[in-house]
Amino acid sequence: MIVIPQILKAGKLRLVVSIITGFFIINATGYAQEKIKITHGPYLQAMTDSGVTIIWTTNRPATGWVELAPDDGSHFYQKERIKYFDAENGLKNVGTVHRVVLKELRPDTRYRYRVYSQEVLKHEFVNVHYGDVAATVVYRRQPLVFTTPGKPGPFEFAVVNDIHQRNEVMKQLLNQADLSKMDFVVFNGDMINASMSEEQVFGGFMDSAIALFASEKPMYYARGNHETRGPFASEFPKYFPGVGGRLYYMFTRGDACFVVLDCGEDKPDSDIEYSGITDMDAYRTEQAEWLKEAVQTEAFKKAKYKIAISHIPPTDGWHGNVEIKKKWVPVLNEAGLHVFIAAHEHRHRMQKADEAIRFPVIINSNNNIIRASISEKEARFRIFDAAGKLVDELKLP
């Protein structure tokens, strides 16, 4: 048996303690030195003729604001620009998800914008300790821009759905749509497999959408049934607020009025798959009551083209389909809806109007894109596959 001297044992112990202590100091210092940065975005949501919501995220808790400038040819740094803060009830919000709602904008006007976040290190009683500021670049690069709608005349938009985190498929579909000509893009649900985390949402599809268009062109989102699943599902409205902050809403563009509805789940609320966490039947009834009022508005009534968007189609079949057909279709029939754009089935088909459903239903495949053009003379919906081949077409005179 070998006897180790006590002094040697004590020395080794001190060495081990020193190594462990150093490891924690190095790591703590590393975290402390991580500078605030914009991790995702910014991107545009809930755009109307007179407003838009701008959203971005940071890696550390911070305040957020947007500087807005008209696109008048002046340099962004020519003068101090108006600041719009991420604030509610008179207090600036502190967090990592930043949402600034811009109101009272001019219709059909091009704006430049920049987003800022300042880290909040500590808030003690009435004293707030601030850290560094992160912002989008306007010195060596052109500021981000957007144009409010409100202009009469023709426009174009694209619809994709059921991407299920297949980034490359989404990029292939959107790239062949010529986004420079699109006025907006619709995500018609199931862009992810389930709602698990912020990183999954951005890594799954949203970072690609921001790179392609979403910082400068609006995106309207109709939530799918897969976005309602998972522990992150309740966070969805933070990242994708509809017009007015709800997930069902209405917006206008040119000669068209769009009603976006939130389909909910496809099986009964009591199904084992939902573990008792859903209340979709009551939610669809709530939307039916709102829909009765929405179709009576002047904006909807005077629109030449009345278009509904929902992930799950109004057909016979599963519980969600039947609920939509029973609760929403009678209202839409009486209101004179022209077309219903749906998804969910992972295949393309066109359901013709009949006595029960008095409008055509486009059910878009998970591997196709709808490219729509709306003018005073006609509304044209062309469906293309990922290779750019025309699959089908619907024209409304």
Residue pairs with C-beta under 8 A, 6 or more apart in sequence:
34 59
34 60
35 132
35 134
36 58
36 59
36 60
36 62
36 117
36 118
36 119
36 131
36 132
36 133
36 134
37 58
37 59
37 134
38 56
38 57
38 58
38 115
38 117
38 134
38 135
38 136
39 57
39 58
39 59
39 96
39 202
40 56
40 57
40 198
40 202
40 206
40 207
40 210
41 55
41 56
41 57
41 115
41 210
41 215
42 54
42 55
42 56
42 113
42 115
42 136
42 144
42 210
42 215
43 54
43 55
43 56
43 206
43 209
43 210
43 214
43 215
43 219
44 52
44 53
44 54
44 55
44 146
44 214
44 215
44 216
44 217
44 218
44 219
45 52
45 53
45 54
45 55
45 218
45 219
45 221
45 240
45 241
45 242
46 52
46 53
46 101
46 218
46 241
46 242
46 243
46 244
46 245
46 249
47 53
47 146
47 148
47 149
47 184
47 218
47 251
48 148
48 149
48 243
48 251
48 252
49 105
49 107
49 108
49 148
49 149
49 150
49 252
50 103
50 104
50 105
50 106
50 107
50 148
50 150
51 101
51 102
51 103
51 104
51 105
51 148
52 101
52 102
52 105
52 146
52 148
52 218
53 99
53 100
53 101
53 102
53 241
54 66
54 99
54 100
54 102
54 113
54 115
55 97
55 98
55 99
55 100
55 239
56 64
56 98
56 115
56 117
57 96
57 97
57 98
57 198
57 202
58 64
58 96
58 98
58 117
58 119
58 134
59 96
60 96
60 119
60 131
61 94
61 95
61 96
61 119
61 120
62 94
62 95
62 96
62 98
62 117
62 118
62 119
62 120
62 131
62 134
63 85
63 86
63 92
63 93
63 94
63 117
63 118
63 120
64 85
64 86
64 93
64 98
64 99
64 100
64 115
64 116
64 117
65 83
65 84
65 85
65 86
65 100
65 115
65 116
66 83
66 84
66 100
66 102
66 113
66 114
66 115
66 116
67 76
67 81
67 82
67 83
67 84
67 113
67 114
67 115
67 116
68 81
68 82
68 84
68 102
68 111
68 112
68 113
69 76
69 81
69 82
69 111
69 112
69 113
69 143
70 109
70 110
70 111
70 112
71 110
71 111
71 112
71 145
76 112
76 114
76 138
76 143
77 138
77 139
81 114
84 100
84 101
84 102
85 92
85 100
86 92
86 93
86 98
86 99
86 100
87 93
93 99
94 120
94 123
97 198
97 238
97 239
98 115
98 117
99 238
99 241
100 115
105 111
105 148
106 148
106 150
107 148
107 149
107 150
107 151
108 147
108 148
108 149
108 150
108 151
109 147
109 148
109 150
110 145
110 146
110 147
111 145
111 146
111 147
111 148
112 138
112 143
112 144
112 145
113 143
113 144
113 145
113 146
114 135
114 136
114 138
114 143
114 144
115 135
115 136
116 133
116 134
116 135
117 133
117 134
117 135
118 130
118 131
118 132
118 133
119 130
119 131
119 132
119 133
119 134
120 128
120 129
120 130
120 131
121 129
121 130
121 131
122 128
122 129
123 129
136 143
136 144
144 215
144 216
145 216
146 216
146 217
146 218
149 155
149 183
149 252
149 253
149 254
151 254
152 254
152 255
153 254
153 375
153 376
154 254
154 373
154 374
154 375
154 376
155 183
155 253
155 254
155 256
155 373
155 374
156 181
156 182
156 183
156 371
156 372
156 373
156 374
157 182
157 183
157 184
157 185
157 186
157 253
157 372
157 374
158 174
158 177
158 179
158 182
158 185
158 186
158 369
158 370
158 371
158 372
159 185
159 186
159 188
159 309
159 341
159 364
159 369
159 370
159 372
160 170
160 173
160 174
160 185
160 186
160 187
160 188
160 364
160 369
160 370
161 187
161 188
161 189
161 190
161 191
161 224
161 311
161 343
161 344
161 364
161 366
162 189
162 190
162 224
162 343
162 344
162 346
162 365
162 366
163 169
163 170
163 187
163 190
163 191
163 192
163 204
163 205
163 366
164 190
164 191
164 192
164 193
164 226
164 366
165 191
165 192
165 193
165 200
165 203
165 204
165 205
167 204
167 205
167 208
169 367
169 386
170 191
170 205
170 208
170 209
171 208
171 212
172 386
173 367
173 368
173 369
173 384
173 386
174 185
174 209
174 212
174 213
174 369
175 212
176 369
176 384
176 386
176 387
176 388
177 369
177 371
177 384
179 185
179 212
179 213
179 217
182 213
182 217
183 217
183 253
184 217
184 218
184 219
184 220
184 253
185 209
185 213
185 214
185 217
185 218
185 219
185 220
186 219
186 220
186 221
186 222
186 309
186 341
187 209
187 219
187 220
187 221
187 222
188 222
188 224
188 309
188 310
188 311
188 341
188 342
188 343
188 364
189 221
189 222
189 223
189 224
189 225
189 226
189 227
189 263
189 311
189 312
189 343
189 344
190 224
190 225
190 226
190 227
190 311
190 343
190 344
190 366
191 204
191 205
191 206
191 224
191 227
192 200
192 201
192 204
192 205
192 226
192 227
193 204
193 226
194 226
194 229
194 230
194 233
195 201
195 226
195 227
195 228
195 229
195 230
195 231
195 232
195 233
195 235
195 236
196 230
196 231
196 232
197 232
198 232
198 235
198 239
200 232
201 232
201 239
206 214
206 239
209 219
213 219
220 242
220 251
220 258
220 260
220 309
221 240
221 242
221 260
222 260
222 261
222 262
222 263
222 309
222 310
222 311
223 236
223 240
223 247
223 262
223 263
223 311
224 263
224 311
224 312
224 343
224 344
225 263
225 264
225 265
225 266
225 311
225 312
225 320
225 344
227 233
227 236
228 236
228 264
228 265
228 278
228 280
229 274
236 247
237 245
237 247
240 247
241 247
242 248
242 249
242 260
243 249
243 250
243 251
247 262
248 260
248 261
248 262
248 287
248 290
249 260
250 257
250 258
250 259
250 260
250 294
250 297
250 299
250 300
251 257
251 258
251 260
252 258
252 299
252 303
253 374
254 374
255 303
255 304
255 305
255 374
255 375
255 376
256 303
256 304
256 305
256 306
256 307
256 374
256 379
257 299
257 300
257 303
257 305
257 306
257 307
258 307
258 308
258 309
259 291
259 294
259 295
259 300
259 306
259 307
259 308
259 309
259 332
260 308
260 309
260 310
261 287
261 291
261 308
261 309
261 310
261 324
261 328
262 283
262 287
262 310
263 284
263 310
263 311
263 312
263 320
263 324
263 344
264 278
264 280
264 281
264 283
264 284
264 312
264 320
264 323
265 271
265 274
265 278
265 280
265 320
266 312
266 318
266 319
266 320
266 321
266 344
267 273
267 274
267 318
267 319
267 320
268 281
268 319
269 278
269 279
269 280
269 281
270 276
280 320
280 323
281 323
284 323
284 324
284 327
284 328
285 327
287 327
287 328
288 327
288 328
288 331
291 328
291 331
291 332
292 331
294 300
295 301
295 331
295 332
295 334
295 335
300 306
300 335
304 376
305 338
305 339
305 374
305 379
305 396
306 335
306 336
306 337
306 338
307 337
307 338
307 339
307 340
307 341
307 379
308 328
308 332
308 337
308 339
308 340
308 341
309 340
309 341
309 342
310 324
310 328
310 340
310 341
310 342
311 342
311 343
311 344
312 320
312 321
312 324
312 342
312 343
312 344
313 321
313 324
313 340
313 342
313 343
313 344
313 345
313 351
313 361
313 363
314 321
314 324
314 325
314 328
314 329
314 340
314 342
314 357
314 361
315 321
315 325
315 351
315 361
316 322
316 325
325 356
325 357
329 356
329 357
332 340
332 359
333 357
333 358
333 359
337 358
337 359
338 359
338 379
338 396
339 359
339 360
339 361
339 362
339 379
339 381
339 394
339 396
340 357
340 359
340 360
340 361
340 362
341 361
341 362
341 364
341 370
341 381
342 361
342 362
342 363
342 364
343 363
343 364
343 366
344 363
345 363
345 365
346 365
346 366
347 363
347 365
348 363
348 364
348 365
348 368
348 383
348 391
348 392
349 363
350 360
350 361
350 362
350 363
350 392
350 394
351 357
351 360
351 361
351 362
351 363
352 360
353 359
353 360
360 394
362 370
362 381
362 383
362 394
364 370
364 383
365 383
365 385
365 391
367 385
367 386
368 383
368 384
368 385
368 386
368 391
369 383
369 384
369 386
370 381
370 382
370 383
371 381
371 382
371 383
371 384
372 379
372 380
372 381
372 382
373 379
373 380
374 380
377 397
378 395
378 396
378 397
379 395
379 396
380 393
380 394
380 395
380 396
381 393
381 394
381 395
381 396
382 390
382 392
382 393
383 390
383 391
383 392
383 393
384 390
384 391
385 391
